[in-house]
Structures are given as C-alpha cells and as structure tokens.
C-alpha cells in the first residue's frame, strides 16, 4: 500500500522547536488577569460542590464573577486599543 502523506523538503513547520514564540507569550501575558480571575471563580465554585451554598459562598461567587466580567472588559478594551493602534 502506498503512503498518501508527502513531506515537503523545505517547510516552516519543520522549524518548530517546541517552544512558544514571543508573540504567543505576549498574548498569554495579556490574557493573564482574565485567566487568574477565571481560576478564582472555578475555585469558588468547587468549594460549594460538596455542600449547599451559604450566603457567604453566594456573595463570594458573585464577587468573583464580577471580577471575571471586569477582566474580560479590560482585555477587550486593551485588544481593541492595540488593534486600532491608539492609546486607551
């Protein structure tokens, strides 16, 4: 049986060294506040899995959700400003 996969002799894909590029690291750094807020929300939700949510738990989750929304808003504004080329 013949192989249908052909490998190009020269390809940019062959230059991949397994490490993230500077652009990918910058994107992760830009998104880090949102990532941390989402992790905090997940932690707050996990704490209420094995027991009924008390008023304190509900407030904690609500506050963390507000932080996630604020982080998403800030990220959207920063990305929009970067794409527009202007300062915020």
N, C-alpha and C positions, 0 to 999 in steps of 0.2 A: 504494500500500500504506500502510495506517495504522500509525503507531507505537504499540506497546503499552506504551511506557515513559511514565509520567506523573511529573512533578516536582511535589512539594508546594510551595506558595507559601511556607510557613514550615517550616523544618526545622532541627533541631540539627545535622544532618550538614553543612549549608551553612556553619556557623560554624567548621569545621575550618580552621586556618591553617597546617597542615603541621608544626607543632612538637609535640614530646611534652608531655603535661601534667605537672604537678608529681607526680601520683600515679605516672605511668609512669616518670619519672626516679627517684623514690624506690624503685620496685620494682627497677629496674636497679641502683641503688646497693646495695640489699640483696643482690642476687644476684652482685655483682661478685667477691667472693672465690671463688665456685664457677666463674664464667666464667674467671677467671685460672688457676685450677687445671686446668680442662679444656684451656685453651690450652697450658699447660705439658705436659700429658700428650700432646697432639697433637704438640707439638714433639719430645718424646722418642721418640714412635713414628715420626715422619717420619725421624729420624736413622738409624733401623735399616732403612729400606726398601731401600736400595741395597747393603747388606752384611749378612752374618749377625750376629745379635745376640751380642755378647760378654757375659761375666758382668757387667761393669760396666754395660752397657746394660740388662740384665735387672734389676739392682738399681735403676738409675735409674727405670725404668718402674714397678717395684713401689713405690718410694717415692712417686712422683708419683700413682699410683693410690690409695695410702693417703691422700694429701693431698686428692684429689678426694672420696673417701668421707667424710673428716672435714669437708670444706667442705659437702657435701650434708647431713650430720648437723647441723652447726651452723645451716645455713639452715633446715632443717626445724624445729629447736628454736626458732629466732627467730620464724619464721612462726607456729608453734603458740602461742608466748607472746603474740604480738601479737593473734592471733585470740581467745585466751582473755581478753585484757585484763589479764593479770598480768605481773609481772616474773619473769624467769628466775632 
